[in-house]
Amino acid sequence: MIRTRLLFAVAVVCMCTGMADAQAVSPVLTAAKTELDRNFAELKKQPVPAYYMSYEILDANNVTVASTFGALMHSNTTHRRLAQIDVRVGDYALDNTHRMRGTGATTPNLPSTIALPVEDDPLAIRTALWNETDKGYKKAMTQLAAAQANNEVKVAQEDKSDDFSHEQPETSVDPVVAMRVDRKVWEEKTRKYSAPFHRYGDLFNATAIFTADQDVERFVASDGSTIQTSTTYYRLFIEATAKAADGMELPRYESYAALSPEGLPDDATVLKAVDKMIADLKALRNAPVVDPYTGPAILSGRATAVFFHEVFGHRIEGHRQKNESEGQTFKKMVGQPVLPTFLSVDFDPTMKTYGGVDLVGSYKFDDEGVKARPVVAVKDGVLESFLMGRTPVEGFPSSNGHGRAQPGLVPVARQSNLIILNSKPMSREQLKKMLIAEMKKQGKPFGLLFDDIEGGFTLTGRTIPNAFNVLPVMVYRVYPDGREELVRGVDLVGTPLTVFSKIIAADDEKAVFNGICGAESGGVPVSASGPAILLSQIEVQKKEKSQESAPILPAPAPMVALAGAR
């Protein structure tokens, strides 16, 4: 079972150049390469030799400034350095990472993660790597024997592909671009952005958060790969939450991202968005609750983006086609229609912007040292490919640069920049007219318009319902006369093959949703872009609702300074 949730919008850009001069090669990279070569040379001589090793070292620098209701909550800077060590014994066909099968099967030996000194002390770094490599090799030998025995006593695997793929070694060392943040400026800005929420006394949460994140990744492997990349992005996120009389919590979000602090919006733009959030929250508190419903609906471009990320994207991640506990919805459908002929789907981590918006899912190399590359997943409605890391799948023996993971977790095939292309675009007005016509055809009193969302999650395993849940925050009932009414309390649910067959048309929008997707390899930045789509039938269920009543006590009013106070 896998449960994922797409979270709030961020943006990222790889600040990379071509091959840098020797000054770009840090002592950390040199130490890692030296120690890997030394250890691998020794482990190849052992009775059970290592056939592959890699070290991935991540320097994570973060600045966070947060305020609530006009008051600073915290302002800090952090720096941590982690190393992930992968030691493989056996061979490419079957190694110590081989998935164990059967009741009570143990987890295979996986790469280990340790904290490294943040100072660039080569000997201290090498000592930590040496010690953990020795432990990793010993565990790998034990697990290889268990994997071989498990493979002998179980039924033949459906997918007989190798455990690890051969890939072209990469050499690319980019300079590290400095992160520029004036914390004092952002302390004042976040105070200013969160202060207006005082005007609406029924809010129990209102925060403005600025973050700046820099990830410096260094990767060396026994196949000859030597990589250094630097990624920096800046984000402003504003959140406010109200509570309806029936206990339902009502969130609203706004987020902005840029490649520099100067690229974020000015104060007037942000404060205008804050005013809109307050107005929306007031309206949501008084909006009627929608009962469970099936019927036609329009998903806005942002909603479509999340919808495809959850319903389609996770089901074409390569490792899920090999794991026999997964539903494998599309495994046998390569070359077959899975979407309407007017829709195509690409995943392109090399694309840094789309429609003028920065894309979070951009990167130069994945977390297994493979160069990022575009993947055509669906062409004119026909499934063509899966997203692949270095775990081969029958018919797909190589990675296409989508092996990704949060620091400290093991890379698997994950999404990057999902781009939905529509060869027969209509206007939004035409789409709404088609919605009304479909309502009348089905005898429905209204249709639904999903205008904005907060995220979603999906279930892809075999032993549970293979379903999805998209979490909208701004939903409207559309009546036959074209009138729109704000409603609340619904989640968009369903199963993948059924819902794709209900797509009728799409417009010309290129909306982008940037976020963090959480799955078994942790949270990774992803982007999704799509047009608004019309479906002949969707299903909604009631949203989870708190049983806590609204506050009994009134919210505190702003204090008036005492006369003569100093």
C-alpha positions in Angstrom: 0.0 0.0 0.0 1.2 3.5 -0.8 -0.4 6.7 0.5 0.8 9.9 -1.1 -0.1 13.5 -0.6 0.7 16.4 -2.7 1.4 19.4 -0.6 1.9 23.1 -1.0 3.4 25.0 -3.9 7.1 25.7 -4.1 9.5 26.3 -7.0 13.1 25.3 -7.8 15.7 25.9 -10.4 19.0 24.2 -11.0 21.7 26.9 -10.9 24.0 25.0 -13.1 26.6 25.7 -15.7 28.7 23.4 -17.9 31.8 21.6 -16.6 33.5 23.9 -14.1 37.2 24.5 -13.5 39.1 22.8 -10.7 38.1 25.4 -8.1 34.5 24.1 -8.3 35.6 20.7 -7.0 35.1 20.9 -3.2 37.1 19.0 -0.6 34.0 17.1 0.2 33.7 15.7 -3.3 37.4 14.9 -3.4 37.2 13.1 -0.1 34.2 11.1 -1.1 35.8 10.0 -4.4 39.1 9.1 -2.7 37.4 7.0 0.0 35.0 5.3 -2.5 37.9 4.2 -4.7 39.9 2.9 -1.8 37.0 0.9 -0.2 35.7 -0.5 -3.5 39.2 -1.7 -4.5 39.3 -3.7 -1.2 35.7 -5.0 -1.3 36.2 -6.4 -4.8 38.9 -8.7 -3.4 36.6 -10.3 -0.8 35.2 -13.8 -1.2 31.7 -12.2 -1.7 32.9 -9.2 -3.8 31.0 -5.9 -4.1 30.1 -5.2 -7.7 28.9 -1.6 -7.3 29.2 1.2 -4.7 28.0 4.8 -4.5 28.2 7.7 -2.1 25.7 10.6 -2.3 26.4 13.5 0.0 23.9 16.3 0.5 24.5 19.7 2.1 21.1 21.2 3.0 21.0 24.9 3.9 17.7 26.4 5.0 16.4 29.7 6.1 12.9 29.9 7.6 11.0 33.0 8.8 7.5 32.7 10.1 4.9 35.1 11.6 1.4 34.6 12.8 -1.2 37.4 13.2 1.4 40.0 12.8 3.9 38.6 15.3 7.2 36.8 14.6 7.1 33.1 15.4 10.6 32.1 14.5 13.6 33.0 12.3 16.4 30.6 11.9 19.1 29.2 9.6 20.2 25.5 9.5 22.8 23.5 7.8 23.1 19.7 7.8 25.2 17.3 5.8 24.1 13.7 5.1 25.7 10.8 3.3 23.9 7.9 1.7 26.0 4.8 1.1 25.0 2.0 -1.3 27.0 -1.2 -1.3 25.8 -4.0 -3.6 27.0 -7.6 -3.6 25.9 -10.3 -6.0 25.5 -9.0 -9.6 23.2 -6.8 -11.6 20.7 -9.7 -12.1 20.3 -10.5 -8.4 21.8 -8.6 -5.5 21.3 -7.8 -1.9 18.5 -5.4 -2.6 16.3 -8.1 -4.2 12.7 -7.9 -2.9 11.8 -10.7 -0.4 8.5 -12.4 -1.1 6.0 -14.2 1.2 4.4 -13.7 4.6 6.8 -12.1 7.1 9.4 -11.3 4.4 12.1 -9.0 5.7 13.1 -5.7 4.1 16.1 -6.0 1.8 19.4 -4.4 2.7 19.1 -0.8 1.6 21.5 2.1 1.4 22.3 3.5 4.8 22.3 7.2 5.7 24.6 8.9 8.2 25.3 12.5 9.3 28.6 13.9 8.3 30.6 16.8 9.8 29.5 20.1 8.3 33.1 21.3 8.3 35.1 20.4 5.1 37.6 18.2 7.0 38.6 15.5 4.5 39.9 13.0 7.1 36.8 13.3 9.3 34.5 12.8 6.3 36.5 9.8 5.0 36.5 8.2 8.4 32.7 8.4 8.7 32.3 7.0 5.2 34.8 4.2 5.8 33.1 3.0 9.0 29.6 3.0 7.5 30.8 1.3 4.3 32.3 -1.5 6.4 28.9 -2.0 8.2 27.0 -1.8 4.9 29.1 -4.5 3.2 28.6 -6.9 6.1 24.8 -6.4 6.1 24.8 -6.8 2.3 26.5 -10.2 2.5 23.8 -11.5 5.0 21.0 -10.1 3.0 22.2 -11.5 -0.3 22.2 -15.0 1.1 18.6 -14.5 2.4 17.5 -13.1 -1.0 19.0 -16.1 -2.8 17.3 -18.6 -0.5 14.0 -16.7 -0.7 14.2 -16.8 -4.5 14.7 -20.5 -4.5 11.7 -21.5 -2.4 9.1 -19.1 -3.9 7.1 -19.4 -7.1 8.7 -17.9 -10.2 8.5 -14.2 -10.3 6.2 -12.6 -12.9 8.8 -10.1 -13.8 12.3 -11.7 -14.3 14.2 -8.5 -15.0 17.4 -7.6 -13.2 17.7 -5.9 -9.9 19.9 -3.1 -11.1 20.5 -1.5 -14.4 23.8 -0.7 -16.3 24.0 3.1 -17.0 26.4 5.5 -18.6 28.8 7.0 -16.1 28.4 10.8 -15.8 31.0 13.5 -15.0 29.6 17.0 -14.2 30.9 19.3 -11.5 29.0 22.6 -11.2 29.9 25.5 -9.0 27.8 26.1 -5.9 25.7 29.3 -6.2 25.4 31.2 -3.0 22.0 31.6 -1.3 21.0 35.3 -0.7 18.6 36.1 2.2 18.1 39.2 4.4 16.3 37.6 7.3 15.5 41.0 8.9 13.6 42.1 5.7 11.6 38.9 5.7 10.8 39.1 9.4 9.1 42.4 8.7 7.4 41.2 5.6 5.9 38.1 7.2 4.6 40.2 10.1 3.0 42.6 7.5 1.4 39.7 5.5 -0.1 37.9 8.5 -1.4 41.0 10.4 -4.6 41.6 8.3 -6.1 38.3 9.4 -6.8 40.0 12.8 -9.7 41.7 11.0 -11.5 38.4 10.8 -12.0 37.3 14.4 -13.0 33.7 13.8 -9.7 32.5 12.3 -7.7 30.2 14.6 -4.7 29.9 12.3 -3.0 32.5 10.1 0.6 32.3 9.2 3.0 33.7 6.6 6.2 31.7 6.1 9.2 32.5 4.0 11.7 29.8 3.2 14.9 29.6 1.2 16.4 26.2 0.5 19.7 25.3 -1.0 20.6 21.6 -1.7 24.2 20.9 -2.8 24.4 17.3 -4.0 27.6 15.4 -4.6 27.5 11.9 -6.1 30.4 9.4 -6.8 30.1 5.8 -7.9 32.3 2.8 -8.7 31.2 3.0 -12.3 33.1 6.3 -12.6 30.4 8.8 -12.1 31.4 12.1 -10.4 28.6 14.7 -10.0 28.1 18.0 -8.2 25.0 20.1 -8.6 23.5 23.0 -6.7 19.8 23.8 -6.4 18.3 26.9 -4.8 14.7 28.2 -4.5 12.7 30.7 -2.5 9.1 30.5 -1.4 6.5 32.5 0.3 3.5 30.6 1.7 0.4 32.0 3.4 -2.2 29.8 5.2 -5.3 30.7 7.1 -8.0 28.4 8.6 -11.5 29.1 9.7 -14.1 26.7 11.3 -17.7 26.4 10.3 -20.5 26.1 12.9 -20.7 22.3 12.2 -17.0 21.9 13.1 -15.6 21.6 9.6 -12.2 23.2 9.2 -11.9 25.4 6.2 -8.3 26.1 4.9 -7.1 28.6 2.3 -3.6 28.8 0.9 -1.6 31.1 -1.3 2.0 30.5 -2.3 4.6 32.1 -4.5 8.0 30.9 -5.6 11.0 32.4 -7.4 14.6 31.9 -8.3 15.6 34.9 -6.1 14.0 36.9 -3.2 13.5 39.8 -5.7 11.4 37.5 -7.9 8.7 37.1 -5.2 5.7 39.5 -5.5 5.7 42.9 -4.0 3.8 43.8 -0.8 0.7 45.2 -2.6 0.3 41.9 -4.6 0.5 39.8 -1.5 -1.8 41.9 0.6 -4.4 41.9 -2.1 -4.2 38.1 -2.1 -4.6 38.1 1.7 -7.8 40.2 1.4 -9.1 37.6 -1.1 -8.3 34.8 1.3 -10.2 36.5 4.1 -13.2 37.1 1.8 -13.1 33.4 0.7 -13.0 32.1 4.3 -16.0 34.3 5.2 -17.9 32.9 2.3 -16.9 29.3 3.0 -18.2 29.5 6.6 -21.7 30.2 5.2 -21.5 28.0 2.2 -23.9 24.9 2.0 -22.5 21.4 2.4 -22.7 19.2 -0.6 -24.0 15.6 -0.1 -22.4 12.6 -1.9 -23.0 13.1 -5.6 -22.2 11.6 -9.0 -22.5 13.6 -12.2 -20.7 15.9 -14.7 -17.9 18.2 -13.5 -15.2 20.6 -14.6 -11.8 20.5 -13.1 -9.7 23.7 -13.3 -6.2 23.4 -14.7 -4.7 23.2 -11.2 -7.2 20.6 -10.1 -6.5 18.6 -13.3 -2.8 18.8 -12.6 -3.2 17.2 -9.2 -5.8 14.8 -10.5 -3.4 13.4 -13.1 -0.5 13.4 -10.6 -2.5 11.2 -8.3 -4.6 9.1 -10.6 -2.1 8.5 -13.4 1.4 9.5 -12.4 1.9 7.2 -9.5 0.6 4.3 -11.4 3.3 4.5 -14.1 6.2 4.7 -11.7 8.4 1.9 -12.8 9.1 0.0 -9.6 5.3 -0.4 -9.1 5.2 -2.6 -12.2 7.7 -5.0 -10.6 6.3 -5.2 -7.1 3.7 -8.0 -7.0 1.9 -6.4 -4.0 1.1 -3.4 -6.3 -2.1 -3.1 -8.3 0.0 -2.7 -11.6 -2.9 -0.9 -13.2 -1.1 -0.1 -16.5 1.6 -2.8 -16.6 0.1 -4.7 -19.5 -1.3 -1.6 -21.3 1.8 -0.3 -23.1 0.7 0.4 -26.7 -2.9 0.5 -25.7 -5.3 3.6 -25.3 -5.5 4.8 -21.7 -6.7 8.4 -22.3 -8.8 10.2 -24.9 -6.9 10.6 -28.2 -6.7 14.4 -27.8 -4.5 14.1 -24.6 -0.8 13.4 -24.3 1.3 13.3 -21.1 5.0 14.1 -20.9 7.4 14.1 -17.9 10.3 16.4 -18.4 12.7 17.2 -15.5 14.9 19.2 -17.9 12.1 21.9 -18.3 12.7 24.7 -15.7 9.7 26.8 -16.6 6.3 26.3 -18.3 3.8 29.0 -19.1 6.1 31.6 -17.4 6.0 29.6 -14.1 9.1 28.0 -12.5 8.8 24.2 -12.2 9.7 22.5 -8.9 10.3 19.1 -10.5 13.3 20.3 -12.5 16.7 18.7 -11.9 19.9 17.9 -13.9 20.7 14.5 -12.5 18.5 12.1 -10.4 19.5 10.6 -7.1 21.0 7.6 -8.7 23.5 9.6 -10.8 21.5 9.3 -14.0 21.1 12.3 -16.3 17.6 13.7 -16.3 15.7 13.3 -19.6 12.2 13.8 -21.1 9.8 10.9 -21.1 6.7 10.6 -23.4 4.4 8.6 -21.2 1.2 9.0 -23.3 1.1 10.0 -27.0 -2.4 10.7 -28.5 -4.0 8.7 -25.7 -1.7 5.6 -26.1 0.5 4.6 -23.2 4.2 4.5 -24.4 6.5 4.3 -21.4 7.0 4.2 -17.6 9.0 6.4 -15.3 12.2 4.5 -14.6 15.0 4.6 -12.0 17.7 2.0 -11.9 15.3 -0.9 -11.0 14.6 -2.5 -14.4 11.1 -3.7 -15.4 10.3 -6.2 -18.0 10.6 -4.4 -21.4 12.3 -1.4 -19.8 15.9 -2.4 -18.8 17.3 1.1 -18.3 16.7 4.3 -16.2 15.3 7.4 -17.8 16.5 9.6 -15.0 13.6 9.4 -12.5 15.2 7.7 -9.6 14.4 10.1 -6.8 14.4 10.3 -3.0 14.3 12.6 0.0 17.7 12.7 1.8 18.0 9.6 3.9 15.7 7.4 1.9 16.2 5.0 -1.0 15.6 6.3 -4.5 12.8 4.7 -6.5 11.0 5.8 -9.7 9.2 9.1 -9.0 7.5 11.8 -11.0 9.2 15.1 -12.1 7.4 17.7 -14.3 4.1 16.3 -15.5 2.8 18.2 -18.6 -0.6 17.4 -20.0 -1.0 18.4 -23.7 -4.3 18.9 -25.4 -4.5 18.7 -29.2 -8.1 19.9 -29.4 -8.4 22.8 -27.0 -11.7 24.6 -26.3 -12.4 27.9 -24.5 -13.5 27.8 -20.9 -16.9 29.2 -22.0 -17.4 26.3 -24.4 -16.4 23.8 -21.7 -19.1 25.3 -19.4 -21.7 25.1 -22.1 -20.8 21.4 -22.6 -21.1 20.9 -18.8 -24.6 22.4 -18.8 -25.6 20.3 -21.8 -24.3 17.1 -20.1 -26.3 18.0 -16.9 -29.5 18.3 -18.9 -28.7 15.1 -20.8 -28.3 13.2 -17.5 -31.2 14.9 -15.7 -28.9 16.4 -13.0 -30.0 19.5 -11.1 -26.4 20.8 -11.1 -22.8 20.1 -12.1 -19.7 20.8 -10.1 -16.7 23.1 -10.8 -13.5 22.3 -8.9 -11.6 25.6 -8.9 -8.8 25.2 -6.4 -7.3 22.3 -4.4 -4.9 21.7 -1.5 -3.6 18.3 -2.7 -4.5 14.7 -2.7 -3.5 11.1 -2.1 -3.8 7.7 -3.8 -3.7 4.0 -3.0 -2.0 1.7 -5.5 -1.8 -1.7 -3.7 -3.6 -4.9 -4.5 -5.1 -5.7 -1.1 -6.9 -2.4 -0.8 -9.3 -0.4 -3.0 -7.2 1.0 -5.9 -8.5 4.5 -5.5 -7.7 8.2 -5.2 -8.8 11.2 -3.3 -8.3 14.8 -4.5 -8.8 17.4 -1.8 -10.6 20.6 -3.1 -10.9 23.8 -1.2 -13.0 26.0 -3.6 -15.9 24.1 -5.2 -18.9 25.6 -7.0 -22.3 24.1 -8.0 -23.1 25.1 -11.6 -26.9 25.3 -12.3 -28.6 25.0 -15.7 -28.9 28.7 -16.0 -25.1 29.1 -15.6 -25.3 30.4 -12.1 -22.4 29.3 -9.8 -22.8 28.8 -6.0 -19.9 28.2 -3.6 -20.2 25.0 -1.6 -18.0 23.1 0.8 -17.4 19.7 2.4 -16.6 17.4 -0.6 -13.6 15.3 -1.7 -13.2 14.0 -5.2 -12.9 10.2 -5.2 -12.8 7.3 -7.6 -10.8 4.6 -9.4 -8.4 5.3 -12.2 -9.6 3.3 -15.2 -13.2 4.3 -14.7 -12.5 8.0 -14.3 -10.2 8.3 -17.4 -13.0 6.9 -19.6 -15.2 9.8 -18.5 -13.1 12.7 -19.9 -15.0 14.4 -22.7 -13.1 17.6 -23.5 -10.4 20.0 -22.3 -9.7 23.8 -22.6 -6.6 25.7 -23.5 -5.4 26.6 -20.0 -1.8 25.8 -18.9 -2.1 26.0 -15.1 0.8 24.8 -12.9 0.6 23.2 -9.5 4.0 22.9 -7.8 4.3 20.8 -4.6 6.0 18.2 -2.5 4.9 14.7 -3.1 5.4 12.2 -0.3 5.7 8.4 -1.0 8.0 5.5 0.0 11.1 7.4 -0.9 10.0 10.5 1.0 9.0 14.0 -0.1 10.4 15.1 -3.5 9.5 18.3 -5.4 7.2 17.8 -8.3 5.2 19.9 -10.8 2.1 19.2 -12.8 0.4 21.3 -15.5 -2.8 20.7 -17.3 -5.8 22.2 -18.9 -9.3 22.4 -17.4 -11.1 19.2 -18.2 -14.8 18.2 -18.5 -15.8 14.7 -17.2 -19.2 13.2 -17.8 -19.2 11.7 -14.4 -17.3 12.1 -11.2 -18.0 11.1 -7.6 -17.7 13.1 -4.5 -17.9 12.0 -0.9 -18.2 14.0 2.3 -15.0 15.5 3.6 -13.7 14.5 7.0 -15.0 16.8 9.7 -13.8 17.7 13.1 -16.2 17.1 16.0 -14.8 20.0 18.0 -17.2 23.0 18.0 -16.3 26.5 17.1 -14.6 28.5 19.9 -17.0 29.6 22.7 -14.9 32.5 23.7 -14.6 35.5 21.3 -11.3 36.1 19.7 -9.2 38.9 21.3 -9.5 42.3 19.8 -6.5 44.5 19.1 -5.4 46.4 22.2 -5.7 50.2 22.4 -2.6 51.8 23.9 -3.2 53.5 27.2 -3.0 57.3 27.2 0.3 58.6 28.3 1.9 55.1 28.0 5.5 55.2 26.9 
